[in-house]
Amino acid sequence: MTTAYKQTRKEKDTIGEVAVPSDSFYGIQSVRARENFPLDKSFHIEWYRALGAVKLACYLTYGKYKTALLQKFKDRKTPFTLIDDNILKSLLWAAEEVMKGNYFDHFIVPAVCGGAGTSINMNINEIISNIALKNLGKTPGDYLIIDPIEDANIFQSTNDVIPTSLRIAVMELLGTLENRINLLRAAIEAVEKRHLNTIRVAYTQMQEAVPSSYGRLFSTYNEALSRDWWRVSKSFERIKTVNLGGSAVGTGITVPRFFIFEVVQALRDITGKPVTRSENLSDATSNLDPLVEVHAIIKAHAVNLEKMSSDMRILSSDISVDNGFTIPARQLGSTIMPGKINPVIPEFVISCCHSVYANDSLISSLAAQGCLELNPYTPVIGYKFIESIKFLIACNETLANNLISGITIDENKARERLLKSPSTATILVPYIGYQRASDVAVMMKKEKISIMDANKKMNIISEELLEHLLSASNLLGLGFVPTQILEETGHFETDKDETEG
């Protein structure tokens, strides 16, 4: 048996030499990072693409700066050597490739790494340099022509590129989340309208409380999601300020002033995102509290999704009596119990929501761990932030497509359950008082009879009045006024007298 050995190229830095696969578009810094951070956690492609957009903005701005510089120094030598036009064009093309998500398989740095994202930035720089070299017909690793630091990283620092690209990736995903929340809202609103007057027993503390309707229950989910949508839509304002151009600590060291004032506009034009340059680049480099704030907003959305999913799980469970509420059967629930179906969608959502809560705690604590001018934990903060948004996008999608849209409610069973619930006696309180209404509830519970039968036995009010009180229009009428009791009592008693006469 023969072993095939992959051809390698030698790359060196100030630490030493490393063998890199000849056909790879990553380089020595990426290989070192993979060895130093031996985790199997893949970097998010959304962040990778956002890095391509940031690099593209930097190269476009460099091109504008080069043009302005050459015009200013027409007859003189420029203060420093400028990147050749062909190389710059190739860098622009390579950045566009990364922005499209191409060559992502050459990004080998784990999502969780040390160094505030330097390894992430270097992996991108190496990929862009080698794509550009290939585009020029050169060999990957020929850094004398295009260098990952001198060229691909021109006028940039890890400390402004990584936080800025994270915000672009988060904005992109927040836009998707916004859309999915609205799709779930639409599915819930359809159930709300369809069952506006489908009366049911409402519960407090998992005990039967008073009559309500499925429409009212689903309206609570609709309202909560409306708040979630509004909060998410406002999140862009919280993270729109970026520190691109601020270099290492926000002072703009080694970066031309022209570049600092132009590069964010270029990024805005490329991405269509409402990014703006921070008025205090040092603050934007040092503090990550805007990310903490926005993650707290999406955590609130997770809370609403979990509450809703828990309700669906309880209402459809076999533990409670059959109330006519059924969620879709999505897959077999057991390898040993025939016919068992589990509430897998609510369980999936609840699992995701608790992951978001855990991420929120981690993001908060690591944002607080920022030290002086920089937060070295930006990679894991960004990784977990993007993960949370993806969790919530998935939750909204599966709830809308695989649960809410398939809910069935048997109106007759729901009404029958309501009539047999002792809690229904609450509707009698304004007419006969709390104590007599309690007697009705006790009889219903003891003899397991409906409120109609209990009323007949105890001769409390007329059957017509009771039917009226149990109507959806009365139960959902949002309270009563004192004259209503006199009018209703007199009306139904008169009808009864006339019938008997």
C-alpha positions in Angstrom: 0.0 0.0 0.0 1.4 3.4 -1.0 0.7 6.6 0.7 0.1 9.7 -1.5 1.8 12.8 -0.2 0.4 16.2 -1.0 2.9 18.6 -2.5 3.8 21.5 -0.3 5.3 24.9 -0.5 7.5 26.5 2.2 6.3 29.8 3.8 8.3 31.7 6.4 7.7 34.5 8.9 9.7 35.9 11.8 9.0 32.8 13.9 10.2 30.2 11.3 9.1 28.1 8.3 5.9 26.1 7.8 5.0 23.6 5.1 1.7 24.6 3.4 -0.2 22.6 0.7 0.9 23.9 -2.7 -2.6 24.4 -4.0 -4.0 26.0 -0.9 -5.1 29.6 -0.9 -4.4 29.9 2.9 -0.9 30.3 4.2 1.5 30.1 7.1 -0.5 32.3 9.5 -3.7 30.2 8.9 -1.8 26.9 9.5 -0.3 28.3 12.7 -3.7 29.3 13.9 -5.3 26.0 13.2 -2.5 24.2 15.1 -2.8 26.7 18.0 -6.6 26.5 18.3 -7.5 22.8 17.8 -11.3 23.2 17.7 -13.7 21.9 15.2 -15.9 25.0 15.1 -16.4 26.4 11.6 -16.3 30.1 11.0 -19.6 31.6 9.9 -19.7 32.1 6.1 -21.8 35.3 6.7 -18.9 36.8 8.6 -16.5 35.6 5.9 -18.5 37.3 3.2 -18.7 40.5 5.3 -14.9 40.5 5.5 -14.8 40.4 1.7 -17.1 43.4 1.6 -14.8 45.3 4.1 -11.7 44.4 2.1 -13.4 45.5 -1.1 -14.2 48.9 0.5 -10.6 49.3 1.6 -9.2 48.5 -1.9 -11.7 50.8 -3.6 -10.8 53.6 -1.2 -7.1 52.9 -1.7 -7.7 53.3 -5.5 -9.4 56.7 -4.9 -6.5 57.7 -2.6 -3.9 56.7 -5.1 -5.6 58.7 -7.8 -5.7 61.8 -5.6 -2.1 61.3 -4.5 -0.8 61.0 -8.1 -2.7 64.2 -9.0 -1.2 66.0 -6.1 2.4 64.8 -6.8 2.2 65.1 -10.6 5.8 66.1 -11.1 7.2 64.6 -8.0 7.8 61.3 -6.4 5.1 60.1 -4.1 6.0 59.8 -0.4 5.8 56.0 -0.5 5.6 53.3 -3.1 2.0 52.7 -4.4 0.4 49.4 -5.3 0.5 48.6 -9.0 -2.8 49.1 -10.8 -2.8 45.5 -12.1 -2.3 44.2 -8.6 -4.9 46.5 -7.2 -7.4 45.3 -9.8 -6.6 41.7 -8.9 -7.1 42.5 -5.2 -10.5 44.0 -6.0 -11.5 41.0 -8.0 -10.4 38.7 -5.2 -12.3 40.6 -2.5 -15.4 40.3 -4.6 -14.9 36.5 -4.8 -14.7 36.4 -1.0 -17.8 38.6 -0.7 -19.7 36.1 -2.8 -18.6 33.3 -0.5 -16.2 31.6 -2.9 -13.1 29.9 -1.6 -14.6 29.5 1.8 -13.1 26.0 2.0 -9.7 27.7 2.3 -10.7 29.5 5.5 -9.3 27.1 8.1 -9.0 29.2 11.2 -11.5 28.0 13.8 -14.3 30.2 14.8 -13.0 30.4 18.4 -9.5 31.7 18.5 -7.2 34.0 20.5 -5.6 37.2 19.3 -8.7 39.5 18.9 -9.2 38.1 15.4 -5.7 38.5 14.0 -5.7 34.9 12.7 -9.1 35.6 11.0 -7.8 38.7 9.3 -4.6 36.9 8.2 -6.5 33.9 6.8 -8.6 36.3 4.7 -5.5 38.3 3.6 -3.8 35.1 2.5 -6.9 33.9 0.6 -7.3 37.2 -1.1 -3.6 37.4 -2.0 -3.5 34.0 -3.4 -6.7 34.4 -5.4 -5.2 37.6 -6.8 -2.0 35.8 -7.6 -3.9 33.1 -9.4 -5.8 35.7 -11.3 -2.5 37.2 -12.5 -1.3 33.8 -13.6 1.1 33.5 -10.7 1.7 30.7 -8.1 0.0 30.8 -4.7 2.5 31.8 -2.0 4.4 34.1 -4.3 4.2 37.0 -1.8 7.0 39.0 -3.4 4.4 40.0 -6.0 1.3 40.3 -3.7 1.9 40.2 0.0 -0.9 39.4 2.5 0.2 42.2 4.9 1.8 44.8 2.6 -0.9 44.6 0.0 -4.0 42.7 1.1 -4.0 44.5 4.4 -3.2 47.9 3.2 -4.3 50.7 5.6 -6.1 48.2 7.7 -5.8 46.6 11.1 -7.4 43.5 12.5 -8.8 45.8 15.2 -11.0 47.7 12.8 -11.6 45.1 10.1 -12.9 42.4 12.4 -15.4 44.4 14.5 -16.7 46.3 11.3 -17.2 43.1 9.4 -19.0 41.5 12.3 -21.5 44.4 12.3 -22.1 43.9 8.6 -22.7 40.2 9.0 -25.0 40.8 12.0 -27.0 43.4 10.0 -27.4 41.0 7.1 -28.8 38.3 9.4 -31.0 40.7 11.3 -32.6 41.6 8.1 -33.4 37.9 7.5 -34.6 37.6 11.1 -36.9 40.5 10.6 -38.4 38.9 7.6 -38.9 35.5 9.3 -40.6 37.1 12.3 -43.1 38.7 9.9 -43.8 35.4 8.2 -44.5 33.8 11.6 -46.7 36.7 12.6 -48.7 36.2 9.4 -49.2 32.5 10.2 -50.3 33.2 13.8 -52.6 36.0 12.7 -54.4 33.6 10.4 -55.1 31.2 13.3 -56.1 34.2 15.4 -58.7 35.4 12.9 -59.9 31.9 12.1 -60.6 31.1 15.8 -61.5 34.6 17.0 -64.7 33.3 18.6 -63.7 29.7 19.4 -64.2 29.7 23.1 -62.0 27.7 25.4 -60.9 27.4 29.0 -58.1 29.9 29.9 -55.5 28.9 32.4 -53.6 30.6 35.2 -50.8 28.8 37.0 -51.7 25.7 34.9 -55.1 25.6 36.5 -58.5 26.3 34.9 -59.3 29.9 35.3 -62.0 31.6 33.2 -63.5 31.4 29.7 -61.6 32.9 26.8 -61.0 32.1 23.2 -58.2 30.6 21.0 -58.3 33.9 19.1 -57.5 35.8 22.2 -54.6 33.4 23.0 -53.1 33.7 19.6 -53.5 37.5 19.7 -51.1 37.5 22.6 -48.4 35.8 20.4 -49.1 38.2 17.6 -48.7 41.2 19.8 -45.4 39.8 21.3 -44.0 39.1 17.9 -45.0 42.6 16.7 -42.9 44.0 19.5 -40.0 41.7 18.6 -40.2 42.8 15.0 -40.1 46.5 16.0 -37.2 46.0 18.4 -35.2 44.1 15.7 -35.9 46.8 13.1 -34.5 49.3 15.5 -31.3 47.3 16.2 -29.6 48.5 13.0 -29.4 52.0 14.7 -27.6 50.5 17.7 -24.7 48.9 15.7 -24.4 51.1 12.6 -21.3 53.0 13.9 -18.1 51.3 12.9 -14.4 51.9 13.6 -13.1 51.2 10.1 -10.1 53.4 9.4 -9.3 53.7 13.1 -6.4 51.2 12.8 -5.1 49.5 16.0 -6.7 51.6 18.8 -8.9 54.1 17.0 -6.2 56.8 16.5 -5.8 56.1 12.8 -2.1 55.4 13.1 -0.5 54.5 9.8 -3.7 55.3 7.9 -4.1 58.4 5.6 -6.7 60.9 6.7 -8.3 60.7 3.2 -8.8 56.9 3.7 -10.3 57.3 7.2 -12.9 59.8 5.9 -13.8 57.9 2.7 -13.7 54.1 3.5 -17.0 53.8 5.5 -18.9 55.5 2.7 -17.4 52.9 0.3 -18.6 50.2 2.6 -22.1 51.6 2.8 -22.3 51.8 -1.0 -21.1 48.2 -1.3 -23.3 46.6 1.3 -26.4 48.9 1.3 -26.2 48.8 5.1 -26.6 52.0 7.1 -23.1 52.0 8.5 -21.5 55.2 9.6 -18.1 56.2 10.9 -18.0 56.5 14.7 -17.3 60.0 16.0 -15.0 58.4 18.5 -13.1 55.6 16.8 -11.3 54.7 20.0 -14.6 54.0 21.7 -15.9 51.9 18.8 -12.6 49.9 19.0 -12.6 49.5 22.8 -16.3 49.0 23.8 -18.7 46.3 22.5 -21.7 47.3 24.6 -23.8 48.0 21.4 -23.5 44.3 20.6 -24.5 43.4 24.1 -27.6 45.6 23.7 -28.7 44.1 20.4 -28.2 40.6 21.6 -30.4 41.3 24.6 -33.1 42.5 22.1 -33.0 39.2 20.2 -32.9 37.3 23.5 -36.2 39.0 24.3 -37.5 37.5 21.0 -36.2 34.1 22.2 -38.2 34.5 25.4 -41.4 35.0 23.4 -40.7 32.1 21.1 -40.1 29.8 24.0 -43.3 30.9 25.8 -45.4 30.3 22.7 -43.8 26.9 22.0 -44.2 25.8 25.6 -47.9 26.7 25.3 -48.3 24.7 22.1 -46.6 21.7 23.8 -48.9 21.9 26.8 -52.1 22.4 24.9 -51.4 19.4 22.6 -50.1 17.1 25.3 -51.8 13.8 26.3 -51.4 14.8 30.0 -54.3 17.2 29.8 -57.9 16.3 28.8 -58.7 16.4 25.1 -59.5 20.0 24.4 -59.5 19.7 20.6 -56.1 21.3 20.1 -53.8 19.4 17.8 -50.3 20.2 16.4 -49.0 18.6 13.2 -47.4 15.1 13.4 -44.0 15.8 12.0 -42.1 12.5 12.6 -42.2 9.3 14.5 -41.6 9.7 18.2 -40.2 6.4 19.3 -38.3 3.4 18.2 -40.1 1.2 20.6 -43.6 2.7 21.2 -45.8 2.3 18.1 -47.8 5.4 17.0 -46.1 7.8 19.4 -45.7 11.3 18.1 -43.6 13.8 20.0 -43.8 17.7 19.9 -40.5 18.0 18.2 -41.0 21.5 16.9 -41.6 23.1 20.3 -38.7 21.1 21.7 -36.4 22.2 19.0 -37.4 25.9 19.5 -37.0 25.6 23.3 -33.6 24.1 22.9 -32.5 26.9 20.5 -33.9 29.6 22.9 -31.9 28.3 25.8 -28.8 28.3 23.6 -29.5 32.0 23.0 -29.8 32.7 26.7 -26.4 31.0 27.3 -24.9 33.0 24.4 -26.3 36.2 26.0 -24.5 35.5 29.2 -21.2 34.7 27.4 -21.4 37.8 25.2 -22.1 40.0 28.2 -19.3 38.6 30.3 -16.7 38.7 27.5 -17.7 42.2 26.4 -17.0 43.2 30.0 -13.6 41.5 29.7 -12.4 44.0 27.1 -9.1 45.4 28.3 -8.2 49.1 27.9 -8.1 49.9 24.1 -9.3 46.5 22.8 -11.5 43.5 23.4 -9.5 40.3 22.6 -12.6 38.1 22.7 -14.3 39.5 19.6 -14.0 36.2 17.7 -16.0 34.2 20.2 -18.4 37.1 20.8 -19.1 37.4 17.1 -19.3 33.6 16.6 -21.9 33.3 19.4 -23.9 36.4 18.3 -24.2 35.1 14.7 -25.1 31.6 16.1 -27.9 33.2 18.1 -29.5 34.9 15.1 -29.3 31.7 13.1 -31.0 29.8 15.9 -33.8 32.4 15.9 -34.2 32.4 12.1 -34.5 28.7 12.2 -37.1 28.8 15.0 -39.3 31.3 13.2 -39.1 29.3 10.0 -40.0 25.9 11.5 -42.8 27.4 13.7 -44.4 29.1 10.7 -44.0 26.2 8.3 -44.1 23.1 10.4 -46.3 23.9 13.4 -48.6 27.0 13.3 -49.8 26.5 9.7 -50.8 22.9 10.6 -52.7 23.5 13.9 -56.2 22.1 14.0 -58.8 23.1 16.6 -62.0 21.2 17.1 -64.5 24.0 18.1 -67.1 21.6 19.4 -64.6 19.8 21.7 -63.3 23.2 22.9 -66.8 24.4 23.8 -67.7 21.0 25.4 -64.6 21.3 27.5 -65.5 24.8 28.5 -69.0 23.9 29.6 -67.8 21.1 31.8 -65.1 23.2 33.5 -66.0 24.5 37.0 -64.1 27.6 36.1 -67.1 28.6 33.9 -69.1 29.4 37.0 -67.1 32.7 37.2 -69.4 34.2 34.6 -72.2 34.0 37.2 -70.4 36.1 39.8 -71.9 39.5 38.8 -75.4 38.0 38.8 -75.5 35.8 41.9 -72.3 36.6 43.8 -69.1 34.8 44.6 -70.5 32.3 47.2 -73.4 31.0 45.1 -71.2 30.8 42.0 -68.7 28.8 44.1 -71.6 26.4 45.0 -72.2 25.9 41.3 -68.5 25.2 40.6 -68.3 22.7 43.5 -71.4 20.8 42.2 -69.9 20.7 38.7 -66.6 19.3 40.0 -68.2 16.8 42.4 -70.8 15.4 40.0 -68.7 16.0 36.8 -71.5 17.8 35.1 -71.7 20.8 32.8 -72.7 24.3 34.0 -76.0 23.8 32.1 -76.9 20.7 34.1 -75.7 22.3 37.4 -77.9 25.3 36.7 -80.9 23.1 36.1 -80.4 21.3 39.4 -79.8 24.4 41.4 -82.3 26.6 39.5 -79.9 29.6 39.6 -80.8 31.6 36.4 -82.9 31.1 33.4 -81.5 28.8 30.7 -81.8 31.6 28.1 -79.7 34.0 30.3 -77.1 31.3 30.8 -76.9 30.6 27.0 -76.4 34.3 26.5 -73.7 34.5 29.1 -71.9 31.6 27.5 -71.9 33.2 24.0 -68.6 34.3 22.5 -69.8 37.9 22.1 -70.5 38.1 25.9 -67.4 36.2 27.0 -65.1 38.2 24.9 -66.9 41.6 25.4 -64.2 43.1 27.6 -66.0 43.6 30.8 -69.6 44.8 31.7 -71.4 47.9 32.9 -73.7 47.8 35.9 -76.9 48.5 33.9 -76.1 45.6 31.7 -76.9 43.1 34.5 -80.3 44.7 35.1 -81.1 44.8 31.4 -80.1 41.3 30.7 -81.8 39.8 33.8 -85.0 41.7 33.1 -84.9 40.8 29.4 -84.5 37.1 29.9 -86.9 36.9 32.8 -89.5 38.8 30.7 -89.0 36.3 27.8 -89.4 33.4 30.2 -92.6 34.8 31.7 -94.1 35.5 28.3 -93.3 31.9 27.2 -94.8 30.5 30.3 -97.9 32.7 29.9 
